[in-house]
């Protein structure tokens, strides 16, 4: 099972146990996860198709939404099929390199999701605080560069995780009490020192999560000041209503993320492990499932586009910044 790699022991594969303590309930646990995954696939792919198909939706706000949908559907696809194989067929083995690859994509895509939410906050700031310059500031080139920068940031910051994890000696075994390969879950299996892994993980969380949340907070502070200064009540309501979907997406994404992050590092002994694993899975599944629903309900243009696309009618865009 193990092969010597210079001074360390590297397993050929890991065994993902699923949800520890709830093995007998794996089938029942899998049902809502499978249902959420189907909704995420249909909803996000539908949004991407609608935004790409309808020329009237070729605007910065919807480009960022399409990027968020692509990130979401890719994120849950990196984990859910493997998770369902564990729950349904008891296929728990994952190749060592495959585990590292899954770990990289999970953390890179969650970082990218956070970055896209930040870009969407900046989009709302420009739309509300500088409406006359909106089209000139957020050009297609700027949007493409911003999306590429977000991707490269995630790749460069997360890629060292693979080296930090690969260097560890795994002389305790290859059993991971989780449904997917998370950085700290894999590192804790090692019998080596994981202090560097923990410190670097904290640094990445600060560089991505705290930075993005700070930008979002500053953007919404400026938006709130601009909205409050409007003389018309209808204008204030219309301006702020364009942000409600994004605010919901932020709440859905960051609350499970913070819970998972802090329990991994500070609350591991006070919270039952199976609760932590379930929330960690919801952290990856809840945003991809809920974001298309929230935007479909809250955004008039998307709602109208879906209805008219299903009816085969020509889509007429209703102006709403």
N, C-alpha and C positions, 0 to 999 in steps of 0.2 A: 504493500500500500504506500510506503514511503520510499523516497529515493534521496540519497545524500546529495546535497548541493553545497559544495565547499564546507562551510562551517555550520550550515543549517539543514534542517530536514524539511523537505517540500513534499506535501501530499500530492498524489496523482489526482485525487478528487476530494471534494467535501460532501458531507451528507447534510442536507437541509431538512430539519425535523418538522417544519411547519409551525404550528402553534403549540408550544410545549404545555402539557397538562390537559389539552383539549383534543388529543388525537382521535378519540372516539366520536367527536363532533365535527370532524373535518368536512364531511359531506354537507352538513347543514351550514357550516361557515362558508363553504365554497359557493353556495347558491346566491346570496346577495352580492358577493364579489363578482361572480360571473355575470349577473344581471347588470351590475354597474359598469362592467367592462364593455358589454354589448351597447349600452346607452352611450358610453364614452366614444366608442368606435363610430357608431351611427351619427351621433350628434356632432362630433368634431369633424369627421369627414364630410358631413353634410354642410357644415359652416364653410369649410375650405372650398367645397365645390360651388356653393352659392356665391361666395365673394369672388371667386375666379370667373364664374359664369356671367354674373351680372355686372356690366360695365359701370352702372350707376353706383356700385359699392366699391369702386376702385379709388378709395380715399385713404389717407394715412391711418385713421382710426380703425378701419376694417382690415388694412394690411397687417397692422399689429395684432389684431384679433385672429387673423389667419395664422400668423406666426405662433401665437399662443396655442391655438388649436393643434397645430402640427407638433409643437413641443409636448403638449399634453398627451396626445394619442401615441406618440413615440415612447414617452415615459412609461405609461401603463403597459404598453406592449412588451417592454423589456423585462417585466416581472410577472404579470398576470398569467400568461400561458404556462410558464414554468411552475407558478404557484398552483394552478389548477391540476397540473400533472402530479404534484405532490398530494393534493387533496383527493383526487379521483383514482389515480393509478398507483399511488405509493412510490412514484419515481423520484427518489430523494437525492440521487447522486448528481453532482454537477462537476464538470472538469475544472481543475485548478485555474487554468487560463481562462476558461469560460466564466468562472466566478469573478476573476479580476476584471474581465471585460464587462460583466453585468454591473459590478460595483462602480466602474468608471462611468458607464452610461447613466446609471441611476443618479449619481451625484452631479454629473455634468448637466443633465437635463433638468434636475431640480434647480440648479443654479441658473440655468438659462431661463426657466420659467419665472424665477424671481426677477431676472433682468428684464424680461419682456413686460412684466407688470410695472416695473419702474419706467420703461419707455412709454407705456400707455398712460401713466400718470403725467409724464412730461407732455405727451400729446394733448391731454385734457387741459393742462396749464396753458399751452400755446393757444388752443382753440378758444378758451374763455378769456384769458388775459390779453392776448394779441390776435383777435379774430381777423383783422384786416391783413395780417401778415402770415396767416396760417398756411396758405398754399405755398407761399414763397419760402417759408422756413422749413417746412416738412415736405421737401421734394422727394421724388422717388429715389434719387441718389443718396440723400441723407438717411432715408428709411433703410435702404440696403446696407449702408455703412454701419448704421446703429445695430441692425440685426447681426451683421458679421462680427462686430466688436463684442457683442454679447456672447456669441458662440465661442469666439477665440478666448475670451476671458474665462469661460467655463472650462474649456479644454486645457488651457495653460495652468489653471489653479488646481484642477482635479487630477490631471495626469500624474503628478508626483505620488498620489495615493497608491497607485499600482506598484511603484517601486518601494515605497515604505512598507506596504503589506507583503510584497514578495520576499523582502529581505528577512522577514521574521522566521524563527524556527518553530515548527508546529509539532513539537514532541508530545503534546498532550492528546493528540488525536486529530480527527478531521470532522468532528460533529459540531454543527452550527445550529443553535436553537432559534431558527428564523425561517421565513419563507423565501427570502432572497438574500443575496450577498451585500450586506451593508458594511461600510468600512469598519466601524468599531465592533460590530458583531464578529467579523472575520478576525480582526486584530486580537480580540479577547480570547480566541481559541489558542493563540500562540502562548508558548511558555517563555518567550523573550520579553524584553522591555518595550512597552508600547507607549511610553511617555512622549516620544517624538511624534508618534501618530496622533495622540490626543492633542498635543500642542498645535500641530499643523492643522488638524481638523478644526480647532477653535479659531485659528487665524483665518482659515478659509471662510468659516461662518461669519466672522467679523467683516472680512473683505467683500463678501457677497451679500449676506443677509442684512447686516447692520447698515452697510453703505446704501443698499437699495431701499431699505425702509426709511433711512434718513432723507433720501431724495424724494421718496413718495410723500413723506411728512411735510417737507418744505414745499413741494408742489401744491399739496392740498391746503396748506396755510395760505399761500398766495392766491389760490382759487377762492378760498373762503373770504378773504379780504376783498377780492374783486366782486364776488357775488353779493356780499353785504352792501357794497357801495352802489349797487344798481338801484335806481329809483323805483322801478316798476316791480310789483310783487310777482306778476306773471313772468317777467324777464328773469328774476331771481330763481323762480321755480324751474323754468325751462333750462337755465344754465346749469343748475345743480342736478337736474334729473339726468343730464347726459353723463354724470359721474356715478350714478347709483350702481350700475352694472359692474363697473370697475371696482368700486368699494366692496361689493359682495364678493368679487373674485379674490380680492386681497384678504378678506376675512377667512374665506374658505381655504385659502392656500396657507396662510401664515399661522393660524391657530394650531392645526395638527403638526406643522413643522416645528414650532417652538416647543410643543409638548414632547415630541420625539427627541429633539435635540437636548433639552434639559433633563429628561428622564434618563437618557443614555449616560449623562455625565454626573448628575447630582441626585437623581431619585431612583436609582436602580434597585435599591433594597426596600423602599417604602411602597412601591407600586408593583402589583403582581405582574410577572413577566408576560403572561398571556395577554394582559391588557395593553402592555407596551407594544407587543407584536401586532395586535389587531389595529391599534392606532397608527403604527408605522405603515401598515398596508393602506389604511384609509388616507394617510398623508399622500400616498401615490395615486389613489383611485378617486378620492372625493373631488379634487379640482377638475380633472378631466371629465368627470360625470356631470358636475353641477354647472360648470362654466357655459356650455352650450345652452343649457336650460335657462340659466339666468339671463344670458344675452338674448336668447330667443323670446323671452317674456318681456324683458325690460326695454329692448331696443326696437323701436317702431319700424325702422327700415328693414331690419332682418325679419321681423314678424311678417311684414307685408311681402317681402321678397319670397319667403317660404310659401306663403299662401298662393301668391300669383304664379310661382314656379310650378307648384302642384297642379294648379288649374290651367297651366299652359298659357297664361296671359302675359302680355308685355309688361315688364316691371317699370313703373314710373317712380322715380326717386322723390321722396318727400324731404325737403331741406330741413335739417336739424343738426346744428353744429356739434 
